[in-house]
């Protein structure tokens, strides 16, 4: 044991080895992201059966899908920032319980209105869970690895969609669509129990929020048991939390333009990503591309997206957001624009879908990874939540905008050209990003926004 009166909390959490608790935190937060993505996808697989049971016209399913996305936007914008006030762990557990419970409740929906309410409630939990999970996990790793960990965690979201497809192919023929919702509800609830029992609160958050020394000492005993903490211990290395952490702190001097540009990039990345997944089959069918073949192309899109999403955070850490994100958006723009040109060539469409997946996967992951390092501890969940929330708004608005273009009888190539132009807007916003420093200049590794050695 060593006696000390001053502890650099960021230095302690940045050690190469801090025991198994770090791996446990990252693993459970990754499971949260995985089940978050799975629960969003299973409604699509169950939708035909649910529509038949509730006598909902197929066209009416659009509002069912949108209900969860609307809930996710509000969860990210309103609920996730609460983690900067009351703690990452408590809001994370509440969010996971919320989307797990509402997923189970979906099986009991007896009308469209009730179904919409359950899906909205599911979305609220999902929207808050991922920002809280990323905030918690990123504060258990060295600052230079936060963007990488955030990207890897966010890769669990599309991977959850893949898991939903695998489970659907096995469960629906044997147990019916309800089996998906049993797994999708029980698994998150089990993870919530594990988080409650075994995960500590972030020591960085506890120090920033001026928690009692006794509580900080109990938490650090699991992270660095060799430290001796007493009532006289003074903590350094992280700015203390402001009395309030509202959204206005995202617009503090030196942070305003970066926040707005980050929101634009997130809106574009997630908006175009959802449009590509939802509208591509309908847009290409009149051009002679069978839906079955489009499904294969979209599977390749998801494969490329999973790999690029996992790598996005590492790439911006290694090369800088201003170098990586514009390139990612440009790749997506080339792929999206090319779809309308090469159709009905299946090979061409499939190759371009891989390109789109890589571009948008890297862009979406990079945006969230950048949010994890661009804001200080006091507003980290708020920053991630609002960046992701604007992405969810884009996911909601994008399909509606394309529907308006289709209703106006735009040519398919023209629709894809508009989407490509939107991708370029996201790239320009990313190219204009500047480093975002916190009040002390020590909590945020601002060099990551320009490129770190």
C-alpha positions in Angstrom: 0.0 0.0 0.0 1.2 3.5 -0.7 0.1 6.6 1.2 -1.0 9.5 -0.9 -3.0 12.6 -0.5 -3.4 13.3 -4.2 -4.8 10.9 -6.8 -4.8 11.6 -10.6 -8.1 9.8 -11.4 -7.6 10.0 -15.1 -4.2 8.6 -14.7 -5.4 5.7 -12.6 -8.1 4.8 -15.1 -5.6 5.2 -17.9 -3.3 2.5 -16.6 -2.6 -0.4 -18.9 -3.8 -2.9 -16.3 -6.5 -2.1 -13.8 -7.8 -5.6 -13.1 -10.6 -7.5 -14.7 -13.2 -4.9 -14.0 -12.3 -3.0 -17.2 -13.0 -6.0 -19.4 -16.2 -6.7 -17.6 -17.5 -3.2 -18.1 -16.7 -3.2 -21.8 -18.2 -6.6 -22.3 -21.5 -5.9 -20.6 -21.8 -2.5 -22.3 -21.2 -4.3 -25.6 -24.0 -6.7 -24.9 -26.3 -3.7 -24.2 -25.5 -2.3 -27.7 -26.0 -5.8 -29.2 -29.4 -6.3 -27.7 -30.3 -2.7 -28.5 -29.7 -3.4 -32.2 -31.5 -6.8 -32.1 -34.6 -5.4 -30.4 -34.9 -2.7 -33.1 -34.7 -5.3 -35.9 -37.1 -8.0 -34.7 -40.2 -5.9 -35.2 -39.5 -6.0 -38.9 -39.3 -9.8 -38.9 -42.5 -10.0 -36.9 -44.4 -7.3 -38.7 -46.3 -9.4 -41.2 -47.6 -11.7 -38.5 -48.5 -8.8 -36.2 -50.2 -7.0 -39.0 -52.3 -10.1 -39.7 -53.2 -10.6 -36.1 -54.2 -7.0 -35.5 -55.7 -6.5 -38.9 -53.3 -3.7 -39.7 -52.9 -2.8 -43.4 -49.3 -3.3 -44.6 -49.0 0.4 -45.4 -49.9 1.1 -41.8 -46.7 -0.7 -40.5 -44.7 2.4 -41.4 -46.0 4.2 -38.3 -45.2 1.1 -36.2 -41.5 1.2 -37.4 -41.4 5.0 -36.9 -42.7 4.8 -33.3 -39.6 3.1 -32.0 -37.3 5.5 -33.9 -39.1 8.5 -32.5 -38.7 7.0 -29.0 -35.0 6.5 -29.6 -34.6 10.1 -30.6 -36.3 11.3 -27.4 -34.5 8.8 -25.3 -31.1 10.0 -26.6 -32.0 13.7 -26.4 -33.8 13.7 -23.1 -33.1 10.7 -21.0 -29.4 10.0 -21.8 -28.3 13.5 -20.5 -29.6 12.5 -17.1 -26.6 10.2 -16.8 -24.5 13.4 -16.4 -26.5 14.3 -13.3 -27.4 11.0 -11.5 -24.8 8.6 -12.9 -24.0 6.4 -15.9 -24.9 3.1 -14.2 -28.3 4.0 -12.8 -29.6 5.5 -16.1 -28.1 2.6 -18.1 -29.9 0.0 -15.9 -33.2 1.9 -16.1 -32.9 2.2 -19.9 -32.1 -1.5 -20.4 -35.0 -2.5 -18.2 -37.2 -0.1 -20.1 -36.5 -1.6 -23.6 -36.4 -5.1 -22.3 -39.8 -4.8 -20.5 -41.5 -3.1 -23.4 -40.2 -5.7 -25.9 -41.8 -8.4 -23.8 -45.0 -6.3 -23.5 -45.2 -6.1 -27.3 -46.4 -9.7 -27.5 -49.5 -8.7 -25.6 -50.6 -5.7 -27.8 -54.2 -6.1 -28.8 -54.6 -3.0 -30.9 -52.6 -0.7 -33.1 -52.6 2.1 -30.5 -51.2 -0.2 -27.8 -48.6 -1.5 -30.2 -47.5 2.0 -31.0 -47.2 2.8 -27.3 -45.1 -0.3 -26.6 -42.8 0.4 -29.5 -42.4 4.0 -28.4 -41.5 2.8 -24.9 -39.0 0.3 -26.4 -37.4 3.1 -28.4 -37.1 5.4 -25.3 -35.0 2.7 -23.5 -32.9 1.9 -26.6 -32.2 5.6 -27.3 -30.9 6.2 -23.8 -29.0 2.9 -23.4 -26.3 3.2 -26.0 -25.1 6.7 -25.0 -24.9 5.6 -21.4 -23.1 2.4 -22.2 -20.6 4.3 -24.3 -20.0 6.9 -21.6 -19.5 4.3 -18.9 -17.2 2.0 -20.9 -15.1 4.9 -22.3 -14.4 6.2 -18.8 -12.9 2.8 -17.9 -10.3 2.9 -20.6 -7.3 5.3 -21.3 -8.4 8.5 -22.9 -6.5 7.7 -26.1 -8.7 4.6 -26.6 -12.1 6.1 -25.9 -13.0 6.7 -29.5 -11.9 3.2 -30.4 -13.9 1.6 -27.6 -16.9 3.7 -28.6 -16.7 2.5 -32.2 -16.4 -1.1 -31.2 -19.3 -0.8 -28.8 -21.5 0.8 -31.5 -20.6 -2.0 -33.9 -22.8 -4.1 -31.6 -25.8 -2.3 -32.9 -25.7 -3.5 -36.5 -24.3 -6.9 -35.3 -27.5 -7.1 -33.2 -29.5 -6.8 -36.5 -27.5 -9.8 -37.9 -28.3 -11.7 -34.7 -32.0 -10.9 -35.1 -32.0 -12.4 -38.6 -30.3 -15.5 -37.5 -32.7 -16.0 -34.5 -35.6 -15.2 -36.7 -34.8 -17.9 -39.2 -34.6 -20.4 -36.3 -37.4 -19.3 -34.0 -40.2 -18.1 -36.2 -40.7 -21.5 -37.9 -40.7 -23.3 -34.5 -42.1 -20.9 -31.8 -43.7 -18.2 -33.9 -42.8 -14.5 -33.9 -43.4 -14.4 -30.2 -40.1 -16.3 -29.6 -38.1 -13.4 -30.9 -39.7 -11.0 -28.4 -39.1 -13.5 -25.5 -35.4 -13.5 -26.3 -35.3 -9.8 -27.1 -36.9 -9.0 -23.7 -35.4 -11.5 -21.3 -31.8 -11.1 -22.5 -31.6 -7.4 -21.8 -33.3 -7.8 -18.4 -30.7 -10.4 -17.5 -27.9 -8.0 -18.6 -29.5 -5.3 -16.5 -29.4 -7.6 -13.4 -25.7 -8.3 -14.1 -24.9 -4.6 -14.5 -26.7 -3.9 -11.2 -24.8 -6.6 -9.3 -21.3 -6.5 -10.7 -20.5 -3.2 -12.5 -19.2 -0.2 -10.5 -20.1 3.4 -11.3 -17.5 5.3 -13.3 -14.8 6.6 -10.8 -14.2 9.5 -13.2 -17.9 10.5 -13.0 -17.9 10.1 -9.2 -14.9 12.4 -8.8 -16.4 14.9 -11.3 -19.7 14.9 -9.4 -18.1 15.4 -6.0 -19.3 12.1 -4.6 -18.4 11.2 -1.0 -14.8 10.0 -0.6 -16.0 6.8 0.9 -18.0 5.9 -2.2 -15.0 6.8 -4.5 -12.8 4.6 -2.3 -15.1 1.6 -2.5 -15.2 1.9 -6.3 -11.4 2.4 -6.7 -10.8 -0.6 -4.5 -12.0 -2.7 -7.4 -10.0 -0.8 -9.9 -6.7 -0.1 -8.1 -6.7 -1.9 -4.8 -3.1 -0.7 -4.0 -4.4 2.9 -3.5 -5.1 4.1 0.0 -7.9 6.7 0.0 -8.8 8.6 3.1 -10.8 11.7 3.9 -7.8 13.9 3.2 -7.3 12.6 -0.4 -7.6 15.2 -3.1 -8.5 14.1 -6.7 -7.1 15.7 -9.8 -7.1 15.0 -13.5 -10.7 15.7 -14.3 -12.8 18.9 -14.1 -15.5 18.8 -11.5 -19.1 18.7 -12.7 -21.0 21.9 -13.1 -24.0 22.4 -11.0 -26.1 21.6 -14.0 -25.2 19.9 -17.3 -27.8 21.1 -19.7 -27.5 21.2 -23.5 -26.3 24.8 -23.3 -22.9 23.5 -22.1 -22.5 21.9 -25.5 -22.4 25.4 -26.9 -19.8 26.8 -24.6 -17.1 29.1 -26.2 -14.9 27.0 -28.4 -17.4 24.2 -28.6 -20.4 25.7 -30.4 -19.4 25.2 -34.0 -18.0 21.7 -33.3 -21.3 20.6 -31.7 -23.4 21.8 -34.6 -21.1 20.2 -37.2 -21.1 17.0 -35.3 -25.0 17.0 -35.3 -25.1 17.6 -39.0 -22.7 14.7 -39.7 -24.7 12.4 -37.4 -28.0 13.5 -39.0 -26.7 12.7 -42.4 -24.9 9.4 -41.5 -27.9 7.8 -39.7 -30.5 9.3 -42.0 -29.0 7.9 -45.2 -28.2 4.6 -43.6 -31.8 4.0 -42.7 -33.0 5.3 -46.1 -30.7 2.8 -47.8 -31.9 -0.1 -45.8 -35.6 0.7 -46.0 -36.1 2.2 -49.4 -33.6 0.4 -51.7 -35.8 -2.7 -52.4 -38.8 -0.5 -53.3 -36.8 1.8 -55.5 -34.9 -0.9 -57.4 -37.9 -3.2 -58.0 -39.3 -1.1 -60.8 -35.9 -1.1 -62.5 -35.9 -4.9 -62.7 -33.9 -5.8 -59.6 -35.9 -8.6 -57.8 -36.4 -8.0 -54.1 -34.7 -11.3 -53.3 -31.5 -10.1 -55.0 -31.7 -6.7 -53.3 -31.9 -8.6 -50.0 -28.6 -10.2 -50.8 -27.1 -6.9 -51.7 -28.3 -5.4 -48.4 -26.8 -8.3 -46.5 -23.5 -7.4 -48.0 -24.2 -3.7 -47.0 -24.7 -4.8 -43.4 -21.6 -6.9 -43.5 -19.5 -4.0 -44.7 -21.2 -1.7 -42.2 -20.4 -4.0 -39.2 -16.7 -4.1 -40.1 -16.4 -0.4 -40.7 -18.4 0.5 -37.6 -16.0 -1.5 -35.5 -13.1 0.2 -37.1 -14.5 3.8 -37.2 -13.4 4.9 -33.7 -9.9 3.4 -34.2 -9.5 5.2 -37.5 -10.3 8.6 -36.1 -8.0 8.0 -33.2 -5.2 7.0 -35.6 -5.7 9.5 -38.4 -8.0 12.2 -37.1 -11.7 12.8 -37.7 -11.1 15.5 -40.3 -9.2 13.0 -42.4 -11.4 9.9 -41.9 -15.0 11.2 -41.8 -15.0 13.2 -45.1 -13.5 10.2 -46.9 -16.2 7.9 -45.4 -19.0 10.2 -46.5 -17.4 10.5 -49.9 -17.3 6.7 -50.3 -21.0 6.5 -49.3 -21.8 9.3 -51.8 -20.1 7.5 -54.6 -21.9 4.2 -53.8 -25.3 5.8 -53.4 -25.0 7.8 -56.6 -23.8 4.7 -58.5 -26.8 2.6 -57.5 -29.2 4.6 -59.7 -26.7 4.3 -62.6 -25.8 0.6 -62.5 -29.2 -0.8 -61.8 -30.5 -3.3 -62.8 -27.0 -4.9 -62.7 -27.1 -7.1 -59.6 -23.3 -7.3 -59.4 -23.0 -3.6 -59.7 -25.6 -3.0 -57.0 -24.0 -5.5 -54.7 -20.6 -4.0 -55.0 -21.8 -0.5 -54.4 -23.8 -1.6 -51.4 -20.6 -2.9 -49.8 -19.1 0.5 -50.5 -22.1 2.3 -48.9 -21.9 0.0 -45.9 -18.2 0.7 -45.4 -18.7 4.5 -45.8 -21.8 4.9 -43.6 -20.6 2.4 -41.0 -17.3 4.2 -40.6 -19.1 7.6 -40.6 -21.7 6.7 -38.0 -19.2 5.0 -35.8 -16.7 7.8 -36.2 -19.3 10.4 -35.2 -20.2 8.6 -32.0 -16.5 7.9 -31.3 -15.7 11.6 -31.7 -18.5 12.6 -29.4 -17.1 10.2 -26.7 -13.8 12.2 -26.7 -14.9 15.7 -27.7 -16.7 16.5 -24.5 -15.5 16.5 -20.9 -16.8 14.1 -18.2 -19.4 16.6 -16.9 -21.3 16.5 -20.2 -20.1 13.4 -21.9 -23.5 11.5 -21.8 -25.2 14.7 -22.9 -22.9 15.1 -25.8 -23.1 11.5 -27.0 -26.9 11.5 -26.4 -27.5 14.6 -28.5 -25.2 13.5 -31.3 -26.9 10.2 -31.4 -30.3 11.8 -31.0 -29.8 13.9 -34.0 -28.8 10.8 -35.9 -32.2 9.3 -34.8 -34.0 12.4 -36.0 -32.3 11.9 -39.4 -33.4 8.2 -39.3 -37.0 9.4 -38.8 -36.9 12.3 -41.4 -34.9 10.5 -44.1 -37.5 7.9 -45.1 -40.2 10.5 -45.1 -38.2 12.8 -47.3 -37.7 10.0 -49.8 -41.4 9.2 -49.7 -42.1 12.8 -50.7 -39.7 12.5 -53.7 -41.3 9.3 -54.8 -44.7 10.8 -54.5 -43.5 13.7 -56.7 -42.6 11.1 -59.4 -38.8 11.7 -59.2 -36.7 9.3 -61.2 -34.9 6.6 -59.2 -31.5 7.8 -60.3 -32.5 11.3 -59.2 -33.5 10.1 -55.8 -30.2 8.4 -55.3 -28.4 11.5 -56.6 -30.1 13.6 -53.9 -29.0 11.1 -51.3 -25.5 11.3 -52.6 -25.6 15.1 -52.3 -26.7 14.7 -48.7 -23.8 12.5 -48.0 -21.5 15.2 -49.4 -23.1 17.7 -47.0 -22.2 15.3 -44.1 -18.6 15.1 -45.4 -18.3 18.9 -45.6 -19.5 19.2 -42.0 -16.9 16.6 -40.9 -14.2 18.4 -42.8 -15.0 21.6 -41.0 -14.6 20.1 -37.5 -12.1 21.5 -35.2 -10.7 20.2 -31.9 -13.1 20.7 -29.0 -11.4 21.4 -25.6 -12.9 21.3 -22.2 -12.5 24.0 -19.6 -9.1 22.7 -18.3 -7.8 21.2 -21.6 -6.9 18.0 -19.8 -10.0 15.8 -19.8 -10.5 15.9 -23.6 -7.7 14.6 -25.8 -8.4 17.3 -28.4 -5.6 16.1 -30.6 -7.9 13.3 -31.7 -10.0 15.7 -33.7 -6.9 16.5 -35.8 -5.1 13.2 -35.7 -3.0 11.7 -33.0 0.3 10.1 -33.4 
